[in-house]
Amino acid sequence: MADTGATGNETPRDGGPLAGRIAATVPPADAEVAEGLVADLRARAGAADGGEAVIGLIESEPALATFLGAVFSNAPYLRDITLKDPASLGVILAAEPAGFIAGLVDEALAPVEDEASLMARLRRIKAKAALAIAVADLGGAWSVVEVTRALSDIADAALKATVRFLFRDYARQGKVEGLNEDDPEAGCGYVVLAMGKHGARELNYSSDIDLIILYAADRAPLKDRSDAATFFVRLTKRLVKIMQERTADGYVFRVDLRLRPDPGATPVAISLPAALTYYESMGQNWERAALIKARAAAGDRVAGDGFLAEIAPFIWRKYLDYAAIADIQSIKRQIHAHKGFAAIGVAGHNVKVGHGGIREVEFFVQTQQLIAGGRNMSLRGKRTLEMLDELVHLGWVDASTRDELAAAYTFLRRVEHRIQMVNDEQTQLLPEEEGALMRVVRLSGYADLDAFARDLRHHLETVRGHYAELFEAEQQLSGSLGNLVFTGDDDDPGTLETLAGIGFKQPREVIRAIRAWHYGRYPAMRSTRAREALTELTPALLEALAATENADAAFRAFDEMVSRLPAGVQLFSMLHSNPNMLGLMAIILGAAPRLGQTIARRPRVLGAVLDPAFFGTVPSGKEIAGRVTDFLAEAGDYEERLNRARIIGQEQMFLIGVRVLTGTLSASQAGDAFATLAGVLVRTLLAEATAEIERAHGTFSGARVALLALGKLGGSEMTAASDLDLMLLYDIDGDTRESDGRRGLAPSQYYARLTQRLIAALSAPTPEGTLYEVDMRLRPSGNAGPLATHVAAFERYQAKDAWTWEHMALTRAAVIGGDTAFGDRVRSCIDEVLVRERDPAMLAAEVAAMRFRIEKEKGTNDPWDIKQVAGGLVDIEFIAQYLQLAFGRTHPEILARNTLTALKNALRAGVLGAGDAEVLIPAITLYQDLTQILRLAISGPFKAEDAPLGLKEVLAKAAGLPEFARLEVHLRETEAEVRSVFEHLVGPVIRPEEG
């Protein structure tokens, strides 16, 4: 063939009459029989009204006659519906197929007087559609995408027509009042959710339609709402009867309602509140997978779309959900166990649920949708091929895998359709008997079985390989370590030997701890499922920990982390499904206990590393803002938005930290990344806080705010532990005394409350923890001043009353939120301050005195207190700030919020000597590299004698030195050199009165 048509996501093509678009060939079952069938068709058409059209086509197009004879000789179902109504074939062949289907949809939706007439009409329409779609499919005029979309459109039309008729009929009976006669579905409160292939608009040729029927009694135009449940159950039973009852005209679609919540115990129609309660409290993982494709196909589609939006958090989890994947795997295993599809074959093989079949392609896609769709809304689509494309776009799947799976999916869907075209049977089994099998082979465009079998096996094996690679990672986890026995009270000698052999110096401690896991002594291990998951993980876990420099320390860190976990299933399942993650976990535990504590508190953060985008470039501020916006969009209220901000903030901070720890991000890049993230979150929560204040207290005419960041955030030098130095400035038009809300406030009180709400939004603990500590002490007058400052007061203060140290702080000020034009005004004020003429000697004395006061309060001899030690980070920051204030007027080009950039600018401008720069620039790079790692790795002071060996190695590597001992010497020498430069440029750090 045989593989005619495209394999991608085509839109319907308008290519003229179908007769002129037949491009594929179908070998006949028997040439003489095929010719006889065409002759029979000609005779039947001659006796039918309108049959002359098909006769003319057959006589003028010999290739078309040959094609039709071959199709009819292989597909009795298509032959029978054609001979029953030959005139329709002429209309189909003369029409453009998409237009013909659209005409059938319009015909279905036209009003009808009685149920019998509706049933007859829908069955005739289904037969015409089946013939038209089959000819377009077999003739190569339509792709699989177009075929399945057309079949789904007909199913939708039949459902809509039935719902409209039933409501009109109940209105005639007086059971419904106030019905919209032109559109009876609108506001009817009756929801028909299409599931599975129907929901995705991917119906197969003889498919059942899977439906969930819901109702909203409060929306329905019922005369008596007290018996709504009975009404909607009866309506549903009538709908099913109209759709699937066999009459002389056949049937429309078989209906399956078993995907509804708890089908063995619930009626065929369920109230929306009951369904919501079920999914929120008892919903199963397989139902999440099924609901990916759910679509409101008929009835009250507004109510249906609302319901699907409400259950989106059930389907799409906030974090990567690997525990759900085991459930999906088990469904697939049960299918194979029940059906016996243990091998790939041809005769008797099920192209849907057999190995390498359609279901494996669907599970391949749906599984990854479930994993990442909670964080990435573009993965929430319903159609298999479209989502394969999106997985490639996002980096989850490579293009070659997509192309192979798309080709296989398309091939198998075509074969599935041809199996069903033979006798209109809902089956995906290739026949066992050779004659019956050859019908399918020929309809697939093959003349002999061997060629078909070769292509079929190729596609099945391709799918099987990709599916196994995704789902069967547990084979990679088993390892070949030797004895690993942790049961009983006595230590197994073989296990002791195994553990010692791979690098554990205290194997008895390891055995003791793992035995405690098995007994469920930690909260995370109290469920059977968690214990089973960790037991399966143990061999690979031990290998990964043994690969670190100190296997015992890494194991103890993991054990401590497990002891802190509130639950373990998610983390253990994630690690089990992703063997490579174990190596990263070992690095984290060996070098960064603080990050390990983060995982213990919030294990879902580790899953974010699995996003393929993590290995690319660091996301820009715009990209992070988009992710934050999308993630917060699904929150129901302010409190949930705060929780979601914490979730995505912690996740992104963790990702930056892992990049630093693994050496894929430098300190300066990390500082900027942390600051970019903080800026996005602060702006987002400022908007949320503003909306809450405006809701309670209204607003002011011409209200304007500017949020100023100083310190580490302003200078884009943040670490994982940095707090936020913020200042809120505001202005309003005129002299308005009170906001216009129901509970008006004076401007100073209003903006003070806004600031308080912003601080709480950032730092108040919620069930998801905190984001940042906030420091407002750099505002005018510090803690003695108002929380929010009017811009005029800010300008006056900076012009007349501010201390030198406050102007030093302004060198790192950045407007990060609020109104753009107003922010420009604030920036201009700051620039004027920074370029003010100053007495260099007096300025130097004030800076040195300021350094003395800090040293007196926080001074230390510990070289690892890199910020406060003499010659440490504060010295360099003060030098950069001094240079900007001293020379900003004559050399404004040196001004920069970032310390390293300011030093480089000063060097270029000639206000910093080359010799001094050769000390300061490498020093601040070293300090920032070490500080970034220390803030990630530990929470308190760094004590070299107690530090993990892995952390010491990471620190030495960051400094570009071969060993930690060399680093300690280098650090002390650098600090001494920096202090010398400080005294040379600014002056000695002595009491002011001694100067």
N, C-alpha and C positions, 0 to 999 in steps of 0.2 A: 504494500500500500504505500501503500496502505496508510501512512500517517498523513492524511490530507487535512488541510486547514491549519490555522495558527494554534499556538499553544498558550498565548498570553491572555491579556484582559481586554479583548476587543470590544468596541461598541458596535451595535447593530449596523450593518452596512446596507446602503440603498443602492443596489446594483441592477435594478431593472427586473423584468419578469423572471420568475424562477426557471421556466423552461429553457431560457438562454444561459442559465448559470450552472447547469449540470456539468460538472467537471470531472467527477470521479467515476470509476467503473466498478460494477459488481458482477463477478462471474456467475452465470446462471447455474442452478442445481442440475438442470437438464435443458439443453438448447431447444429441443422439440417441445417440451412442456412449457418453456418460457414463451415460445411463439404461439402456442395454443392459448395461453393465458391472455396474451395481447389480443388475439382474435376474439376471445370471449369478451374482453373489455370493449372492443369495438362494437360487437353485437349488442351488448348491454347498453352502451352509450347511444346507439342508434335508436333504441326503443325508449330512451329517457328524455324528458324535457330538458333542453339545454345541452344535450350530450354531443351535439355537433362540434362544439369547441374542442373537446378532447380528441374526437376523431380527426379533426383537421391537424392538430398538433402531432398526433401519431403518424399520420400520413406524410406530413411535410418534414418531420425530423426523425429519420430512421434510427439515429443514435439514441434518441429519447425513447423510442419504442423498445429498443434492445435493453436499455437501462431498466425500464418499467417491467419488462418481462422477467429480467433477472431478479429484481427485487421481489416480485410477486411469487416467483418460484421458490424463494428462500424464506419468505415471511408470510405465512398464511393469514395472520391478523391484518396486515396491510392489504393483502389481496381481498379479503372479505369485506373490509369497510369501503374499499374502492368499488367493488362490483355492486355493493348495495346502493351506492350513490355515485355513479360514474361522472355525473355532471359536475360534482364538486371538484373532482380532480382537474377538470378543464379550467375551472375558476382559479384553483390553486396555482396551476402551472402558468397561467396568464398574469398572475399578480406578483408584485414585489412581496417577498415573504413577511417582512416586518410589518408592512402595511396591512397584509391579510390578517395577521394575528391581531393587530390593533383594531381592525374591523370586527373581529370576533369578540374582543373585549367590549366594544361599544354595544354589540348586539346582546351580549349577556346582561349588561346593566340596564337595558331598556325595561320599563315597567311591564309587569305581567299580571294577569287577573287571578289565576288560581295555581295551586301547588302542582297539579298534574302538568299544566302547561310549562311551568318553570322547569320541572324535572325533565320533560321531553326536550326543551330547548337546550338546557345545559349539556345533556348527553349528545345531542347533535353537534353542538359546538365543540365538545371534547373530541369527538370522532374526526371532525374536520381539522382541528388543531393537530391531532395525532398524526394524520396523514401529511399535512403540510410540513410539519416539523421533521417527520421522518424523511420525506423526499429532500428537503433542504439539507438535512444531516447526511444522508447516504450519498447525495449527489455532490457533496463537498462545497455547497453554497454557503453553509453556515458552520461556524466554529462551535466547539463544545460550549463556550460561554454563551453564545447566542441561542443555542438549543436549550440550555438549562434555564436561561432567563425567560424565553418564550413559554416554556412549560410552567414556570412559576407565575408568569403573568396570567395565564389561563386559570390556574388554581386561585389566585387572588380574585380574579373577576368572578369566578363561580361562588366564592365565599361572600364577596360583597353583594352580589345579586341575591343570594339566599338570605342574608341578614336584612337587606332592604325589603325583600318580599315579606319576611316574617313580621317585621315591625309594622309594615303597612297592614298586613292581615290582622295582627292583634289590635291595631287601631280601629279596623272595621268591626272587630268583636267588642270594642269598648273597653279593652284592658289597658290600652295605652292612650294617653291624651296629650295634646300639645305637640304632636309629632311634626317634625320638619318634613313635609311631603316631598320636597324637591331633593332632600338629602336625608333620608331616614336614619342613616348611620350617625350623623352629627349629634353629639351630646346624648346618645342613646344609653350610655353607661354599660354597654355590652362590648367586651374586648375579646377579639380573636387573635391570639398570639401564634404566629407561624414559627415553628421550631425546626431545627435540623436543616436539611437541604432546602426545604421550602423557605425557612426564615432567611437563609443566605441567598435566595433566588438561584439555587443550584439543583432544582428538582431533576430526578432521573426520569426516564421515559415512562415507566409504569409505576412510579413511586406512590406509596401511601403519603398522606400529608399528616405530619405530627403537629397537633394543636394543643394549646393550653387555653381554656376558656375562663375568663374572669368577668366579674361584674361589679359595678359601683352603684349600689341601690340609690344613693343620694343624688346621682346624676340622671338616673333613668326616668323617662316620662311615664311612669306607671301610675295608673289610677289608684291602685292600692299597694303601697310600698311594704305593707306589713308582711306580705307573702312573696317578697322579691326572690327568695331562694328557690321556691317552687317554680315561679314563673321562668327564671333563667335556666333551670334544669330542663324544664319542658321545651323551652326554645332550643336548647342545645341538642336535645334528642331529635327534634324535628330537623335541625340543620344536618345532623349526621345522616338521618334517613334520606333527605333530599340528595345529599352528596354521594352516598355509597350504595343505596338500595339498587339491586339489579332489576331492570325492566326489559322490555323488548328492545329498548334503545341502548342497553348496556348500563354503565354506571359512570359517574363523573370522576370522583377520587375516593379511594378508601381512606377512612379517617381513623387516626390513632390518638387517643387522649391519655395515654399512659405516662406521658412525661409530666403531668400535673403533680403538684405536691401530694405525696403519700397516696397514690391512686387506689390502693386497696381499701382506704378508709374514708375517702373524700368523694363528694358528688362530682358529676361531670362538669359542673360550673361552680367556681369558687369565688367568694367575695374578695375584692382587692385587699381589704385589711387583713383577712385571714391568710392570704398568700404572702403578704409582707411579713406578717408575724412568723410564718413558717420559715421563710428564707433567712430571716434575721436570727432565728433561734435554733433551727434544726436543719438548715440547708446542707446538702452534701456536696463534696467536691465534684462529683460527676455532674451534679446539677449546675454547678458553676460553668463547667465546660459546655454543657448543653445550652445554657442561657447566653453564651457568646453570640449565637446565631439568632436569638429571639428577635422577632420583629412584629410590630402591630400591623397585621395584614388586612384586617376587616373590622367592621364595627366602629366603636368609639376610639379612633386612633389617637386622639388627644389624650384620653385617659390611659390608653395603652403605652404611649410614649412616656407619660408621666410616671407610670408604674416602673418601666424599665430604668428610668433615671433614678428612681428611689432605690432600686435594688442594685444599682451600679456598684456601691461599695461592697456588696456581698460578692459580686462577680469579680470585680477588679480590686484586689487587696492593695493596701497602701505600700506594701513592701513585697519583695520577691518571695514567692510562696512555693518552696520546694517540697513541703510536706504534702501538698496537693498532688504532686506528680506521681507519688506512689499509688494513689487511688486510681489515677488514669491508667497507669501501667497494669494495675490489677484487673481493671475492666477488660483491657486487651488480652491479658492472660486467660481470663475466664471465657472470653469468646473463643480463643483457640482450644481451651480444654473442653468446652462444651461441644464445639463443632468439629473438633479433631483436625484442624488445619495446621498440622505440624510441619508440612514441607511445601515447597513450591512445586507445582505441577501444572498440567494443562487441562486434560479431561477431568472434570469434577472439581476443578479449583474454583474457589469463591473469589472473584476479583474485587469484592468489597471488603470482606473481613478476613480473608485468608492472608497468609504471610506475603508481604510486599504489596498488599492491596490498597484500595482507595482509602480505607479507614486509617491506615498507617500514615499516609500523606496528611490526612486531616488531623490526626493526633499530633504529628510532627509540628504542624502549624499551631494548633490550638494550645498545646502545652506551652510553647514559647509565648503565646499571647497571654496565657494565665500568669506566666512568670513575670513578664515585664509590662503587661497592659495597665497595671495599677499606677505605674509611674509614667507611662508614655501612651497618651490617648490615641496616637495614630495607629496603635496596634489593636484597636478595639473594633476593627472591621469584621464583617461576617463572611466575606467571600475568600475561599481558599487561595486562589491564585493571586488575588490582590494583596493578601496578607503575606504571601511568600515574597512578593516584590518589596513590601514594606520591611520585612525582616532583613532583606538584602540592604535596603537603604539605610537601616539603622545599624548594620554591622553584625547582626545576630547570625546571619547565614551568608555564605559567599555566593557569588553570582553563578558559579558552575553548579553548585548544589541546587540552587533555585531552578536553573535551566533543566537539570536532569529530572528533578521532582515534577516540574511543570509538564515536561514532555510525557513522563510516566502517567501523571494524573490525567492528562488529556487522552492519552491512548486508552487507559483503563476505563475512563468514563465512556468513551466511544464503544468499547467492547461491551460494557454494561448495557448501554442503550440497545445494542444489536441483539444481545441475549433476550431482552425484553420485547423487542419488536417482533420476534418470531411469533409469539402467541399472547402478547400483552400480559405476561406473568411477572409478578413482583419477585424476581429472583436475580441473583448475581452469580449463580452457579453455571459454569461452563458444562454443557451436557457430557455425560459419560459415553453415551452411544455415539459412534463415529459419524453416522449420517446426520444426527441432530447437531453434533459439534461442527460439522462442515458447513451447515447453514450459517452459523455465527461467523465462521472463518470467511466465507464468501461475502457475507454482508459487510465484513471488515475490510474487504478489498483484496483478499488473498485468494490465489487460485489453488494453493496447496497448503496442507496442514503444517509441514515442516517450517516453512517461512514464517507463518503466523506464530508457531510455537517458539521459534528462535526470538522473535521480537517481544513476545509476551514475557518469556523468561528473563530477557534482558531488562525490561522495565520493572518486573517484580523484584529481581535481585538488586537493582539499583535502589528501589524504595527500601527494600529490606536492609540494605547496607547503611543508608542514611538514618533509618529509624533505629537500628541497633546502636549506631554511634551515639545517638542522642539519649536513648533510653537505657542502655545496658552498660552504663559506666561502672556498675557495681563489679563487673568482671575485672576492671582495672584496680579495684580496691583490695582484692583478696591477698595479693602479694605472695611471697614464698618464704616466709620468715622461719618456718619450723614450728615447734611447739608453742602454743599460746593458750594455756589453760588457766582459768581464773576461778574455777569452782572449788568447793570444799574448803577445809580449814588449813590444810598443809600446802606449802608452796611446792608447785610441781617442779622437779629438778630440770626437766627439759625446757620449761618456760624460763627459769632462772638462767639457763645456758643461752637461750635465744636472746633474751634481753641484754645480757652481758656482751654477747657477741656483736650486737649492733650498736653498742656504745653507752649503755646505761651502767653507771658505776654503783648504783644502789637499786638493783632490780627488785629486792624484797619490798621496798617502799612503793615501787610501781605496781607490783602485784596487789599489795594491801589497798592501794587507792582504787584500782580497777575493781577489786572485790567489793569495795564500798559502793561503787557505782551500781553494781549488780543488785545489791541489797536495797537500793533506792534511798540511800541515806541523805541525799541532797534533794531539795525541792524539784530540781530539773529532771530527776531520775525516778520520780514516783509513779509515772505512767508506764505501763507495759510497753507502749509504742516507743517512748523515749529510750528505754533500756535496750530494746531490740535495735533501734537505730544506732545507738552508740556502740553496741556489741559488734554490729556489722562494720562499723567504722574503725574499730580499734586497731586491726593490723596496719592499715595504711596510716593511721594517726601516729602509731609508734614509729613507723619508718620515717615519717616526716620530722617528728621531734628528734629522732636519733641523728638526723642529718645536720642539726644545728651544732654549734661549737660546744654547748653544754646541755646534753640531752636531759639530764636530771633536772636542771633548773627550768628548762622549757616545759618539761612534764609537770613540774610543781605549779608553774604558772597556769598551765591548762587546767589542772585540777582545781586551783583556786578560782579560776574563771567559772568553771562548771558549778562550783559551790555557790557562786553568787547569782547564777541564772535563775530567774523565776520559773522558767519552763525551757525544755531542751529540744523538743521535737523539731522546731523550725531550723535551728542552727545545725543539729546533727543531720537532718535530712539534706540540708543545703551542702554541707561538707561531703556527705555520702554521694551526692549527685555530681559533685565537682571536685575530682581528685586534685587538680592543680591548686585549688584554694587551700588545701592542707599545707602546702609549702609556704604560702603567704602567711597563714595562721602561725606557723612555726617561727617565721621571721619576726612577726609582731610580738609573740609571746617571749621570744628570746631577747628582743632588744627594746621593746616599748610596753612595759607593764601597764602604763596609763591607757594606751589604746586597747589593750586586752580588757581592761575594766570597762571601757566603752562598749566593747562587744558583749561583755557579760550583762551589762544593763540593757543594751538594745541590740540584740544579735542581728536584727534585720539590716543594720548598717553594712555588715559584711557582704550581704547579697548585692549591694550596689556596685561592688568591684566587678561583678560578673557581666555588667553591661559592656558590650564590646567598645562603646564609645570611650570607656575609661582608659583604654590603651592608646587613644589618639591624643589630640591637643586638648589642653585645658579649656573647658567651656568659657566662652566670653560672657561678659556681664549681660548682654542681650539674651544669650542662650539660657543662662541661669534664671534670668527674670521670667522667661517663657515657661521654664519648668516650674518655678515657684507659682506663677499665676495659674497654670493648669492644675497643679496639685491642690492649691487652695480653692479652686473653683467649685470643687465637689463638696466643700464643707457646708453644713447646714446652718451654722450660726457662728457668732464671734468666737466663742470658746473653742469650737472645733477648728476654726481657722488658726487660732493661736497654737493649738496642738499640732496641726499640720505644718505650720511654720517651723516648729521645733523638730519635727520628724525630718523634713527635707533639709533643714539647716544642719542638724547633727550628721545626717548622711553625707552631705557635701563636705563638711569639715573633716569627716573621717576619710573621705576619698583624697582630699588634699594631703592629709597626714600620711596616708599610705604611699602616695607619690613621693613625698619627701623621704620617707623611710627607705623606700626601694631605690632612691637615687634618680628618679625620673623627673624630679622637679627641684630646681635650685632654691636656695633660701630667699633670694630676691623675688623669684617667681612665686614662691609660696606666700610671701608677705603680701604680694599683690593679689594673689588668688583668694587668700583669707579676707582681705579688705574688700575685694569685689563682691564676694558672697555677703559680707556684712552689710555693704552698701545696699545691695538688693533687698535683703531682709529688713533693714531699717526703713527703707522707703516703702516697702510693702506694708509693714506694720504701722508706719506713720499714717498711711492712707486708711488702714483699718481703724486706728484710734481716732482719726479725724472724723470718719463716718459715724462712729459711736458718739462722739461729742456733739456733732451736728444733729444727730437724731434726738439727743436729750436736750440740747440747749440752743439749737439753731446756729446761725452764723452772723457775720458782720458784712456790711457793704464794703466791697473792695478788700476783703480779708486776704492777707498774704503771709506766708511763713517761709523761713529758710532754716534748714537744719544743718548746723555746722559740725563737722567732725574734726577733732584735733588728735594729738598724740599718735599712737600707732595706726589707727584707722585713717586719720587725715594724711599721714605720710606713707600709706600703703606698705606698712612694715609689720603687719599683724602676725601674731603666732596663734597656735591653737588655744592658748590660755589668755590672750589679750582681752582686757575689758574695753569698753567704748567710752571715749571722752567726747561728750556731745554738748551742744549749746543750741537752744531754740530761740530764734529771733522772729518777731512778728511786726505787722503794721496793718492798719485799717484806714479806710477813708474817713475824713472829717473827725468829729469829736463824739462819735456814737458812744453812748454810755453803757449800752446793754445789748447783748445778742438778741436776735429776733425769735428765739425758740419759746416753747411753752414755759420753760424755766430759764429765763434769761440770766446771763452773768455779765459782770463787768469785764472789759478786755483782759486786765491783768489776771483776774481769777479764772477766766475762760482758758487762757493759754497756759496758765499754771496747771490746770486740770488736764489739758491736752498733753502737757509734758509728763505729768504723773502717769497718765494712761499709757503713753508710749514707753516709759520706763518699765511699767508693769508688763506690757506686751512683750518686752524683750527679756526681762529678768525674773518675772514672777514664776515660781514653780507651778507646773501643771502636771497632769498625769504623764506627760511626755518629757518632763524635766524643764530645763531652762535653756535659753540661747546664749545670752551674754550678761555679764555684770555691767552696769552703766554708772559712769562717774560724771557728775555735772559740776564739779568743783572749779572748772576752768571758766565758768561763766563770770560776768562782771560781779565783783565783790564776793565771789566764791559762795560758800554756804550761807553767808549773811544776805546775799542778794536774792531776788525773786527767781523762781525756777525758769521762767520764760522772760525774755528781755525785749522791750520795745526797741526797734532799730535805732530810733533817735537817741535813746539812752545809751545804747551800745556805742554809737558813734561818738557821743560826748565823752563817755568813759574812756574809750581808747585814745581820744585826743588829749584829755586833761588828767585823768586819774589813774590810768593803768600803770602797774609796775613793769619794770624791765622784763621780769620773768614772764609776765603775761604777754608781752610782745614777742618774747622768744617762742612762746607756745603758738602764737599766730603764724609763725613761719611754716607750721605744719597744718594749717587750717584748710579744710576743703568743704565747699558747699555740696552736700550729698543728697539733699532732698528738698522738696517744697517747690515754690514758684520760680521759674527760670529767670524772668526779668528781675524779680526781687533778689534772687540769689546773686545776680550780676551787681546789684547795688552793694550788697554785703561784701562781695569780693573786691569791689573798687575801694571800699572803706579800708579793708585789710591791706590792700596794696599800698594805699597812701600811708598807712602806719609803718609798713616795712621799709619804705623808701624815705622815711623822715630823716632829716639831718641830725646826726648825733655826734657827741664827743667820744672818739674812740677810746681814750684813756679811761674816761668815766664809765663807759659801757663795759670795758674789760674788767674794771674793778668790781662792778656790780655782778657780772657773770661769775667771776672767781669767788665772790662772797656767797653767791647763791650755791655754787658747788661746795663750798665749805659747810654751809648749813645742812645740805643734804648728807654730806659725808659724816658730819657730826652725829646726825640722827640715824643713818643707815649704813655707815661705813663698815668695811670688813676687810680682812686679809685673805679671805678665801678666794683663790683665783677663779673658782667655778661659780662664784656669784658675779657673773659676767657683767651684769648691769651696773651694780653699785661699787664694785672694787675700784680702787684707784687705778686709773688708766683703762677703765672698762667702757661700756657702751655709753653711759651718761657723759663721760668726758668727750667722746667723739660727737655726740649729739649737741652738746653745748658749744663745741668748736664750730660746727656747721651753723648753728643758730647765731653765734657771735659774728661770724663772717658775713652772714646775710644782713644783720642789722647794722654792722659797721660799714659795709660797702654797698648796700642795696641802693643807695641814692646815686652813687657814681657808676655802679655796675649792676643795673637791675636784672641783667641776664643771669646773674648767679642765683636768683630766687628759685627755690624748688621745695616742695613739701617733703620729698624723700631725701633722707640724710645722705645716702651715697650719691645721688644725683647732684645735690647741692655741693658736695665736695668736688666732684668732677667739674661742675660749672665754675667753681672758685679757682680751680687749677687752670682751666682754659682762660679765665679772665685775668690771671696773673696776680690774684690776691691771696693765693695759697701757693707757697713754694713747692717746687718739685720734690725736694727732700722730705718735707713734711707730708706731702701727698703720698709718697712711697711708703710711709708708715701707716697713715690713716686709712687709705682705701683698702689695702689688704686686711687691715685689722677689722674694719667694720664688716667686711665680707666674712671673715672668720667668725666674728662674734655672732653675726646673724645666722650663719650656718649652724653653729653649735647651739644657739638659743632655740632655733626652730626645732631641732631634734630633741633637746632636753624638755621643751614644753610639751612635745608629743609623748615623750617616753615616760616621764615621771611627774608626779603632782607636787612634791615638795622639793627641798634643796637637794642638789646632786652631791652625793658622797661617794667618792671614787672607790673607797674600800668596800662599799656595800653594793656597788652597781653591777648589774648583770654583765657577764663577759660580752654578750652579743651587743649590748648598748655601747660598751667601750670601743668595740670594733667599728661600729657604725660611726661613732664620733671621730675616730682616727681617720676613717675613710673619707668623711666629709671634709676634714682638714687637709687631705691629700698626703697624709703621713702613714708610714708603715705600721706603727704600733702606738698604743695609748701612752706609754711612758714618754715617747718623743713629743706627743701632743701636749702633755702637761708642762714640759720644759718650754716648748714653743709658746704656749699660752702665757706663762709668766713673763717671758721675754717681751712678748708683744705688749702686754699691759704696762710694763716699765717704759717702753718706747713711746706709747701713747701718752702716758702721764708727762713725759719729758716734752712732747710736742705741745700739750696743753699749757704747760708752764711757759714755754717759749712764745706761744701765740697769745694767750690770755693773761697768764700771770700765775704766781704761786697760789696754792689753795691754803690760805691762812686766814685767821680772824680778820674781819674788816678793819678793826682799829689798829692792827699790826701792819697794815699796808702803807 
